[in-house]
Amino acid sequence: MKKISFFDVFKVFLKIGIILLGGGYVIIPIMKNELIEKRNWLNEDELCDYYCVSQCLPGIIAANMSILVGYKLAKIKGALAAILGMSFSPFISIVIVAHLLNKILAIPFIESLFWGVNLSVIVLIYLALKEMWSKSIVDLFSAFWFLFILLLAILKVNPAYLIIGSIILGIVFQIIKEKRGKNV
Amino acid sequence: MYNTYFLLFFEFLKVGLFTYGGGYASLPFLYLMADTYNWFSHEQLVQLIAISGITPGPIGLNMATFAGYQTLGLFGAFISSFGLILPMIIITSQVFRLYRKFSENEYVKSILYVLRPTSCALITSVGAKLFYNLILNNKLDFSNVDFIGLTLVIFLFLLTFKLKRDPIIYMAIAGIFGVCVYFLK
């Protein structure tokens, strides 16, 4: 296979950034089309693996996937090309919209349009949760933990503390598990 | 002024480090920022969610860019996006080298076992907050319910049984509904 350059990776991810509408969920079919079918840079198993790993990492799933793919194609150079390429057009479009925001808001029906779109976000959040739910709430403890964190979040506890607390508890669980394993 | 640039960078670095489970999971951090600093209001945050959804790109990234722009203009947008992306570049490219071992590591599994319900709960809290703000109009006693909005949400909810989960369809339907409501009023 021909060596893949920074610019090759950048171009493809620039395109992915432009067609990625409606958030990260659509990244898999887009990447499959652009990277596997058109260019044969990856195989399906790799893409699946990257998706699973991206979900376990902090940050944005689509961005993490781009970094993994970029890294695979051209090491750290590729990772940078991928993330820069993917962020480029969203960045420009957001800056333009934000710059024109007051003019956009002055259009009479725009406020009603946003009103509708924001209500749809409630349903989109429900869809995101539905997807995560079966993998997340697996037993009595995780159900209890969900309610406990929900209560703390509604009481406006800093979410960073909740995340750090969860990571520490996970490590403690594993240490206890290993100790028990040795005693048996 | 320089101080605000630094704070903005640092706040979004935190978002990049502590967001698990997609763009909406970063919303609790943005609400906290709105409460802590005078960078943007809760109303602006609601606009930001709509705009991030209907422009190209991952929602989490769009929200960071937008929030940065509202705080400190173009350079602010650059700082917030960079802050968000930096931890991902470092952590994710390190993980790549051992990614098979990473997803099979017992510690990683245990941490995710606790972290997954946590991020579900954080996302649920955002959904509940939006419901409270937009449908109950900030009144817990149901005295100020927006029935037209409630109808739309129930309609979209029923659609989830029929349609695929591509979010743009729901946003488009809801946006058109909003415009219709405007012209019928």
Interface residues (C-beta under 8 A of the other chain):
Chain A: G17 I18 I19 L20 L21 G22 G23 G24 Y25 V26 I27 D49 Y50 C52 V53 S54 Q55 C56 L57 P58 G59 I60 I61 A62 A63 N64 I67 L68 Y71 K72 I76 A79 L80 I83 M86 S87 S89 P90 F91 S93 I94 V95 V97 A98 H99 L101 L105 P108 F109 E111 S112 L113 F114 W115 G116 V117 N118 L119 S120 V121 I122 V123 L124 I125 Y126 L127 A128 L129 K130 E131 M132 W133 K135 S136 I137 V138 S142 A143 W145 F146 L147 F148 I149 L150 A153 I154 K156 N158 P159 A160 L162 I163 I164 S166 I167 L169 G170 I171 F173 Q174 K177 E178
Chain B: K14 G16 L17 F18 T19 Y20 G21 G22 G23 Y24 P28 F29 L32 D35 V46 Q47 I49 A50 I51 S52 G53 I54 T55 P56 G57 P58 I59 G60 L61 N62 T65 F66 Y69 Q70 L74 A77 F78 S81 L84 I85 P87 M88 I89 I91 T92 S93 V95 F96 Y99 R100 F102 S103 E106 Y107 V108 K109 S110 I111 L112 Y113 V114 L115 R116 P117 T118 S119 C120 A121 L122 I123 T124 S125 V126 G127 A128 L130 F131 L134 I135 G149 L152 V153 L156 F157 L159 T160 R165 D166 P167 I168 Y170 M171 I173 A174 G175 I176 F177 G178 V179 V181 Y182 F183
